[in-house]
Amino acid sequence: MAEPLKYTSEGVPKNWNGKDWQQYKWAMMIVFRKKKLVEIVEGSITRPSLTSAEAEDDFDEMQLAIMQIIEMSLPADIFHQVRDKTTGTDMTTMAHRAESIRHELEMIKLLPGGDVNKHLSKMFNLRTELLSLNYPFDDVAMVEMILNSLPHQYEFESLKSGVCYNSADNFITPERTRELIRVADSRQKAYQAKSGTGQRGNQKIGATGGAGSKVKTGNGEDQQLGGKFKDSKKKRPKKCFIFGST
């Protein structure tokens, strides 16, 4: 369960971890409403539209206030992507754009029988857009999102286990994960065409995938997903490199 947001004495979120963008955005909008800054934050009022020097000075002060609020609320790694902006409006726009893209990446799902290539292209296009914004987004996070986006079907579950329990030394990149998903999808479709069903009969999906299944690691070696784990009860549980669970 996500840690509840904590606030400064002025009501600004101060412990946002960059995960729940919708919650953060809602909390920030409350702050801007209380301080009567919403029209400036959203760009409804712009400096060129003002008709007096006094109004322009007030506008500049409010922009500085917005910048300060944003700086107080963002984690350092996320603030890095907006700190070059010269107005609070631009800072808000950039942060909203980047976090909205990440949120879309987290929520996107491939439906059973859906177009795998189209799905993967969408995810990698979003990733490229994020990186173009200098967003701190590493390969481990991308692989986790790709795996989480897959449906609960036999070939995909076997693949998830193979990638998840692969060692850190043989980390499978997002690009390699994409290749493995395409192979798994081909196998899934071939089985469906042969059997006329979408499932693997009575085969069970366990933490180590299907018996005898293999996944190619980054160095070209085969990793056995089943068969070699008959004595698993005698071994220490392996920790998932991607998701951090056992």
C-alpha positions as CSV (number, residue, x, y, z in Angstrom):
1,M,0.0,0.0,0.0
2,A,1.3,3.4,-0.9
3,E,2.5,5.7,1.9
4,P,0.0,8.5,2.5
5,L,1.2,11.9,1.3
6,K,2.5,14.2,4.0
7,Y,2.2,18.0,3.7
8,T,4.1,21.1,4.7
9,S,2.4,23.8,6.9
10,E,1.3,25.4,3.7
11,G,-0.4,22.2,2.4
12,V,2.3,21.3,-0.2
13,P,3.0,17.6,-0.6
14,K,6.5,16.9,0.7
15,N,7.1,13.1,0.4
16,W,5.7,12.2,-3.0
17,N,7.8,9.3,-4.4
18,G,7.0,9.8,-8.1
19,K,4.6,6.8,-8.2
20,D,1.0,7.9,-7.9
21,W,0.8,10.9,-10.3
22,Q,-2.9,11.3,-10.1
23,Q,-2.8,11.7,-6.3
24,Y,0.1,14.2,-6.5
25,K,-1.7,16.2,-9.2
26,W,-4.9,16.3,-7.2
27,A,-3.0,17.5,-4.1
28,M,-1.1,20.2,-6.0
29,M,-4.3,21.5,-7.6
30,I,-5.8,22.0,-4.1
31,V,-2.7,24.1,-3.2
32,F,-3.0,26.2,-6.3
33,R,-6.7,26.8,-5.8
34,K,-6.1,27.9,-2.2
35,K,-3.5,30.4,-3.4
36,K,-5.6,31.5,-6.4
37,L,-2.9,30.4,-8.8
38,V,-4.9,28.0,-11.0
39,E,-5.4,30.4,-14.0
40,I,-1.7,31.1,-14.2
41,V,-0.7,27.4,-13.7
42,E,-3.0,26.4,-16.5
43,G,-1.9,29.2,-18.7
44,S,-5.3,30.9,-18.9
45,I,-3.7,34.2,-17.9
46,T,-0.5,35.1,-19.7
47,R,1.9,38.0,-19.2
48,P,1.3,39.6,-22.6
49,S,-2.4,39.8,-21.9
50,L,-1.8,42.2,-18.9
51,T,-2.3,45.9,-19.4
52,S,-0.3,47.5,-16.5
53,A,3.1,47.3,-15.0
54,E,1.6,46.6,-11.6
55,A,-0.3,43.6,-13.0
56,E,2.8,42.3,-14.6
57,D,4.7,42.6,-11.3
58,D,2.0,40.6,-9.5
59,F,2.1,38.0,-12.3
60,D,5.8,37.6,-12.0
61,E,5.5,37.2,-8.2
62,M,2.9,34.5,-8.7
63,Q,5.1,32.7,-11.2
64,L,7.9,32.6,-8.6
65,A,5.4,31.3,-6.0
66,I,4.4,28.5,-8.3
67,M,8.1,27.6,-9.0
68,Q,8.8,27.4,-5.3
69,I,5.8,25.2,-4.6
70,I,6.8,22.8,-7.4
71,E,10.4,22.7,-6.1
72,M,9.2,21.9,-2.6
73,S,7.0,19.0,-3.8
74,L,9.0,17.2,-6.4
75,P,11.7,14.5,-5.6
76,A,15.2,15.7,-6.6
77,D,15.5,13.3,-9.6
78,I,12.2,14.5,-11.1
79,F,12.8,18.2,-10.3
80,H,15.9,17.8,-12.4
81,Q,13.8,17.6,-15.6
82,V,12.0,20.8,-15.0
83,R,14.5,23.1,-13.2
84,D,15.6,24.7,-16.5
85,K,12.1,26.2,-17.0
86,T,11.8,29.9,-16.3
87,T,8.2,30.1,-15.2
88,G,5.9,28.1,-13.0
89,T,3.5,27.5,-15.8
90,D,6.3,25.9,-18.0
91,M,7.5,23.8,-15.0
92,T,4.0,22.5,-14.4
93,T,3.4,21.8,-18.1
94,M,6.7,19.8,-18.4
95,A,6.1,17.8,-15.1
96,H,2.5,17.0,-16.2
97,R,3.6,15.9,-19.6
98,A,6.4,13.6,-18.3
99,E,4.4,12.1,-15.5
100,S,1.3,11.6,-17.7
101,I,3.5,9.5,-20.1
102,R,4.9,7.4,-17.3
103,H,1.4,6.9,-15.9
104,E,0.3,5.7,-19.3
105,L,3.2,3.3,-19.4
106,E,2.2,1.9,-16.0
107,M,-1.5,1.5,-17.0
108,I,-1.2,0.1,-20.5
109,K,-2.2,-3.6,-20.9
110,L,-2.1,-6.1,-23.7
111,L,-5.4,-7.9,-24.0
112,P,-5.4,-11.7,-24.6
113,G,-5.2,-12.2,-28.3
114,G,-4.2,-8.5,-28.9
115,D,-1.7,-7.2,-31.4
116,V,1.7,-7.7,-29.6
117,N,3.7,-5.7,-32.1
118,K,1.4,-2.7,-31.8
119,H,1.4,-3.0,-28.0
120,L,5.2,-3.1,-27.8
121,S,5.6,-0.3,-30.3
122,K,3.3,1.9,-28.2
123,M,5.3,1.2,-25.1
124,F,8.7,1.8,-26.7
125,N,7.5,5.0,-28.3
126,L,6.3,6.3,-24.9
127,R,9.7,5.3,-23.4
128,T,11.5,7.3,-26.2
129,E,9.3,10.3,-25.5
130,L,10.1,10.1,-21.7
131,L,13.9,9.9,-22.4
132,S,13.7,12.9,-24.7
133,L,12.4,14.9,-21.7
134,N,15.5,13.8,-19.7
135,Y,13.2,11.8,-17.4
136,P,15.1,9.4,-15.0
137,F,13.8,6.1,-16.4
138,D,16.1,3.1,-16.3
139,D,16.0,-0.3,-18.1
140,V,14.9,-2.2,-15.0
141,A,11.8,0.0,-14.7
142,M,11.0,-0.5,-18.4
143,V,11.3,-4.3,-18.2
144,E,9.0,-4.3,-15.2
145,M,6.4,-2.3,-16.9
146,I,6.6,-4.5,-20.1
147,L,6.1,-7.7,-18.0
148,N,3.3,-6.2,-16.0
149,S,1.5,-5.2,-19.2
150,L,1.2,-8.8,-20.4
151,P,-1.9,-11.0,-20.0
152,H,-2.0,-14.0,-17.7
153,Q,-1.4,-16.6,-20.4
154,Y,0.9,-19.7,-20.2
155,E,3.7,-18.6,-22.6
156,F,3.8,-15.1,-21.1
157,E,3.8,-16.3,-17.5
158,S,6.7,-18.7,-18.3
159,L,8.5,-15.7,-19.9
160,K,7.9,-13.5,-16.9
161,S,9.4,-16.1,-14.6
162,G,12.5,-16.6,-16.8
163,V,13.2,-12.8,-17.0
164,C,12.3,-12.1,-13.4
165,Y,14.5,-14.8,-11.8
166,N,17.4,-14.2,-14.2
167,S,20.5,-13.0,-12.4
168,A,21.5,-9.3,-12.3
169,D,24.7,-10.3,-14.2
170,N,22.6,-11.6,-17.1
171,F,20.1,-8.8,-17.0
172,I,17.7,-9.0,-20.0
173,T,17.4,-5.6,-21.6
174,P,14.0,-4.0,-22.7
175,E,15.0,-4.8,-26.3
176,R,15.8,-8.4,-25.6
177,T,12.5,-8.7,-23.5
178,R,10.6,-7.4,-26.6
179,E,12.2,-10.1,-28.7
180,L,11.3,-12.8,-26.2
181,I,7.7,-11.6,-26.0
182,R,7.3,-11.9,-29.7
183,V,8.6,-15.4,-29.6
184,A,6.2,-16.3,-26.8
185,D,3.3,-14.8,-28.7
186,S,4.2,-16.9,-31.7
187,R,4.2,-20.0,-29.6
188,Q,0.9,-19.0,-28.0
189,K,-0.7,-18.5,-31.4
190,A,0.7,-21.8,-32.7
191,Y,-0.7,-23.7,-29.8
192,Q,-4.1,-22.0,-30.2
193,A,-4.2,-22.9,-33.9
194,K,-3.2,-26.5,-33.2
195,S,-5.6,-27.1,-30.2
196,G,-8.4,-24.7,-31.0
197,T,-8.1,-23.3,-27.4
198,G,-6.4,-20.4,-25.8
199,Q,-5.0,-22.3,-22.8
200,R,-2.4,-25.0,-22.1
201,G,-4.9,-27.6,-20.9
202,N,-4.1,-28.8,-17.4
203,Q,-0.5,-27.4,-17.3
204,K,0.0,-25.2,-14.3
205,I,1.9,-21.9,-14.3
206,G,4.3,-21.8,-11.4
207,A,7.0,-19.5,-10.2
208,T,9.5,-21.3,-12.5
209,G,7.3,-21.4,-15.6
210,G,6.5,-24.5,-17.6
211,A,8.6,-27.7,-17.4
212,G,11.5,-27.7,-19.8
213,S,10.9,-24.1,-20.9
214,K,14.0,-22.0,-21.7
215,V,14.7,-18.3,-22.0
216,K,17.8,-16.9,-23.8
217,T,19.8,-14.6,-21.5
218,G,21.7,-11.6,-22.7
219,N,24.9,-13.6,-23.2
220,G,23.2,-16.2,-25.4
221,E,23.0,-18.9,-22.8
222,D,19.8,-21.0,-22.2
223,Q,18.2,-20.7,-18.8
224,Q,16.2,-23.7,-17.7
225,L,12.8,-22.6,-16.3
226,G,11.7,-26.1,-15.2
227,G,12.9,-29.6,-14.7
228,K,16.0,-28.6,-12.7
229,F,14.0,-27.3,-9.8
230,K,12.7,-30.7,-8.5
231,D,14.7,-30.2,-5.2
232,S,13.6,-26.6,-4.9
233,K,12.3,-27.2,-1.3
234,K,15.9,-27.8,-0.2
235,K,17.1,-24.5,-1.7
236,R,16.8,-21.0,-0.5
237,P,14.0,-19.0,-2.3
238,K,15.3,-16.9,-5.2
239,K,14.6,-13.2,-5.2
240,C,13.1,-11.8,-8.3
241,F,15.6,-9.4,-9.8
242,I,12.9,-7.3,-11.5
243,F,10.1,-7.1,-8.9
244,G,12.2,-7.6,-5.8
245,S,9.9,-10.4,-4.4
246,T,10.6,-14.1,-3.7
